[in-house]
């Protein structure tokens, strides 16, 4: 499966990429929301992993822009956040956001969330 990872921290980019590629996924990494929109315009993805706090365009604004696009809003999203889960609620987020992973994250939780989301699409 093809995954787009929007994450600005290089160390986390490497970890996410390594873990997901070990699960046989193809991972494209971008550093911010604008780069994510550019990649979405030029490629197709099965899942989007989006960091909430990024420079230039944060993950929540990126989700809003994705929601406004008739094709992109069909792609499931897994949000990555350093904020406590209690400050974000799935019911308050666009419907394509299927889960939240808190940083620092558990690799096994990430794998389980990705498998669950991809199995339901």
N, C-alpha and C positions, 0 to 999 in steps of 0.2 A: 504494500500500500504506500501511497505517496503522502508524505506529511510535510507541511510547511511550519517551521518553528520560527516565531518572532520573539527573539530574546536578545537583550543588549549586553548581557554579561558573557564575555568570551569563555570563561571557565565552565559556566552552565551550558553554553552552546555545545561545547565539546562533550560534556557528560551526557546531555540529552541525545545528541547525535549518536554517540557510541552505544548507548543503551538501546535506542530504537533501531539502529542498524543491526545490532545483534539479534533483534526480533524480526529481521528480514524486511524492514521498511526502508524506503528511500526517503532521505531527509534533506530538505532544502532549508538553509538557515538564512535569516535576514535579521538586521539589527534594530529595525523600528517599523512603525505602522506604515509609513510611506513606502518603504521597500516591500512590505508585505502586499500592499495594494498593487504595486508594479508587477510582482511575481504572479499574483492572482490573475492579472490581466493577460499574462503570457503563458500560463500553464494551468493544469488542473490538479487538484489535490483531494485526497480522501478524508483528511483531518487537518485541522489547524490547531497548533499549540501556541497560545498567545500570552505573553507576559503582560500583566496589568500595568506595571510601572515601567515605561520606556520613554526615552527622550523624543522630542518632536511630535509624536502622536502616541498617546497611551493606548493600552489594550482595549479599554472600554470605548474610546472613540473609534478605534478600528472596528470593534464589533458593531457599532452603530452604522458605520459605512458599509460593512459587509451585509448587514440586515437590509439595507436599502437597495441592494443589487439582486435582481431576480434569480441569477444563477448561483452566486456565491452564498446566498442565505440558506442554501440547501446543504452546505458543508458543515459538519459538526465541529464544534470548538471545545477545546479543553483549556481553561484559563489557568495560568500560573501566577501565583500571588504571594507576596511577602506579607500582605495584610492578613490579619486573623480572619478565618472563614466567617466569623460572626459579623464582620463588617461588610461582607458580600453575601447576597442570597441568590440562589439560582432563580427563584421566583421573580426577582427584580431585574433579571438579565434577559436579553433576547433569547427566544426559544432555541436557537441553534447552539447556545452554550449548554453543553451536556454535563460539565463537571468542573470542579475546582481542585487544583493541587496546591497545597501550601508549601512555600519554601521556608526552611530547608525541607526537601522532599525525600520520601522513601522511594527508592528505585522500584521496589516491588509494587508499591501502590501505583506508581506511574504506569508500569507495564499492565497491571490489572485494569486501570481506567482506560488506557488506550485499547486494550483487547475488548473490553465491554462496549465501548463506544463504536468501534469498527464492526463488531459482531451485530450491532443493532441497526446498522445502516444498510 
